[in-house]
Amino acid sequence: MGGMEEPSTAATRLEVFSSIDVTSARGMGTALLVEISRSRASLLTDDVLGSVGHPLQLFLPQMEDVVVDAGGVLVRRGLPAAIVSLEPRGEKSLVRVALEPLGDAGHEHLFDAYLTSLLALAETDGGKRQSPRLVHRMSARYGDARAPGEVRDLSATGVGLRVRDTLVTGQECQVVLLDGAGEDLLSLTGVVRHQFLDARDAEFPLRLGIEFRRLVPERKQCLEALLRHYLALGSEVS
């Protein structure tokens, strides 16, 4: 495994799919936390949370705490955020928010621990990858021909690729992640679980979903270190 280099775009987000409480000027509501990084988050909600620029508080699992305000009253304290965009998604809305500075080291530590815990969180829902995915762009090679592709998302148990050439579902496949200089960074063995066409993508019109298999402990450790590294780069989201 070569050196870890910061990519040209630090578009690192962690897919979550977790229900959370949200407060806004309109009161308390619930939302589905779709993805999060150190500076941004996306929520899917039935509720009207406000307009662009309106403040929110996100109450994330494992990092919610209670403080005493100036009047001696116990209050819940969440993650401060502000709405940056609203997009209709059927009967729901996709709300993208910018996360604001937390203000104290203790709260910052809780947030760091929450993000780190997501990497180790195993999900059991059918049809989902077993670990949360980092939405991250990097170059890759795959298959016997080492065909070029691009990583769409990466987790401890699999990878999503943008590619030009199809493979056979169920086929074993070697995926080589490349560093910023185009050199081999980490080689991983997997099985093609699904593939589909995205005709809107002229450069890489095919999508491959690959589940990692037969990873020796050293490879697993390298992959986990890589995930932690790219998660830490999420402070700048493009």
N, C-alpha and C positions, 0 to 999 in steps of 0.2 A: 504494500500500500504506500503510495507516494505521499508527498506533502499536500496538505489541504490548502487550496488557494481560494480566496474570495472571488466569487463569480462576478461577471460584469453587471448583472442585475441581481440584487439580493431579494428576489421575489419568493421568500420563504414563508409559507403559511402552513399551519397545522389544522387539518380537517378534524372536527370534533363530533358533531351531531349529538349535542347534549342539551337537555332542557334546562333553562336558567330563569331566575326572576330578574326583572328589569324595572327600574323606576324612572319615571319621566315627570314632566310638569303635569301630565294627565293622570298620574297615580301609578300604582303597582300593576305590572302585567307579567306575562311569561313569553318566552321566545325560544326558538331553537338556535343554539349557538352552532353555526355551520363551520366556521373556521376562525382561527385566531393566530396572531403573531405578537411580537413584543410591542407593536405600535398600532395595529389595526385589528378589527374583528368584523365578522359578518353575521347577521341575525336574520332568521326567517320568522315572521310573526303574523298573527291575525289582527293584532292590535295596532292602532295608530299611535306611534310613539312620539310623533312630533314632526317638525320640518328640518331642513338642512340647517345646521348650526345649533340646534337645540341640544342641551346637555342631557345625559343619561347616567344611571348607575347600573353596572352589571354585577350581579351576585353570582360569582363562579363557585362551583363545587371545590371544596378543600381549601379555599382561601378567604371565605367570608369571615369577618370578625366583628365584634361589637365594641364600641368605644363610649366613653362618657363625654357628652358635649359640654359647652360652657355653662349650661344650666343644670348640670348634674343629672341629665337624662341619658339612659342607655339607648343608643341608636345603632342600627345596622350600618356597616360601612362596606361598600362595594368598590368596583373598579370604575373610576370616572371616565367618561367618554363623551364625544360629541358626534352628532350625525353628520356624515359627509355626503351621502347619497341615498336615494330611495328608488327602488325599481319594483314595478308590479310583477308578481309571479303567480298568475292565476288569481285565486281569491286571497292570496297572501302578499306580503311585501318583503323584499330583500333589503335590509337596512345595513349599510356599511358605516362603520363608526371609526373614528380616530381615538385611540386610547391616550389619556392625558397623564402627566407625571403623577406618581403616587404620593409623593410628599414626605415619606419617611421610610427608613431602612427596613423596619419590621414588615410593613405592607409589601415592599419590594421583594423581600425574601419569600413571602407567601406566594406572590405571583411567579417568581422563578421556580419555586417548588411545584406549583401547579403545572406550569409548562413542561417541566422535566418529567412529572408523573404521567403526562399524556403519552410520552414516548414508550412508556412501559405498560400502558393500559391495554389489556386484551379485551377485544369485543367479540361477542358470540352471536350477534344477529346474523341470520342467514343472508348470504349474498354480499356481505361486507368483508373487506380484508380484516384479518385478525388483529391488526395494530393500526393506530391512527396514522394518517399519511401526511408527510411534509409535501406541500405543493411547491416544487422546486425545479428550476430549469437547469439542466446540464447536458452535455453531449455524452453519447454512449455508442457502443458497438454491440451488435447482437447476432446470434446464430453462428453457424460454421463459417459463413462467408464474411463475418465481422462487418455486416452491413451497417451504414450510419443511421443513427436515430437520435432522438432527444427525450430525456426523462421529463415526464409530466408531473409525476408524484412518486415518492419513495417512502417505504415504511420498513419496519423490521422483518416483515413477512412477504413483501412483494414490491413490484415496481410497475408503473404505467408508462408506456413508451409511445411516442409519435414516430412512425416509421413509414417507409415506402413499400416494402415487400412483405407479403403475408407469410405466415407460418401455419402449421397444422395445429389445431387445438388439441391439447394433450401432449404435444411434442416437447421433449426436453430442450432447453435453450440456454446458452451461455450469454450472460449480459456483462459487458465490461463498462464500468463507469469511467469517464475521462476527466482529467483535471483541466484547469483553464488553459494549459498549453497544449491540450490534445493528447497528453500522455496517459497510459493506463494507470488508473487510480485504484480500482478494486474490481475483481472478477467474481461473479456470483452465478450459481447454477439454479435454474428454475424450470417451471413447466408452464406452457401457455394455457391460460385458463379461459380467456375470451379475446375476441378481436372484432372490430367493426370499422366501417368506413365513415370518415368525416369529410364529405365532399367540399366543405368550405375551406379546408386546409390544402392549399396548392403545393406546399413544400413537402409535407409529410401527411398524406391523406388517410393513413391507416392508424388505428389505435390497438395496441397490444396490452393485455393485462397478464403479468407473469408472477406466479407464486414461487417464492424461493424454496428450494429443496436441498437436502443433504449439505447444509452449511456446517463446516467444522467450527469448533469453538473460536478459533482464531479469526475466521471470517466474520462470525457473528459479532465478535468484539470490535472488529474494524468497522462494520456496518453501524453498530450502535454509536461508536465514536463519531462517525461521519454524520449521523442524524443529529447528534448533540451539537456538532459544529455548525451545521446549516441552520438549526433552530436558533442558535445564538446570533446568526446574521440577520434574523428577522426584524431587527430594529429599524431597518430601512426597507420599506415595501414599495415596489413600483407597481 
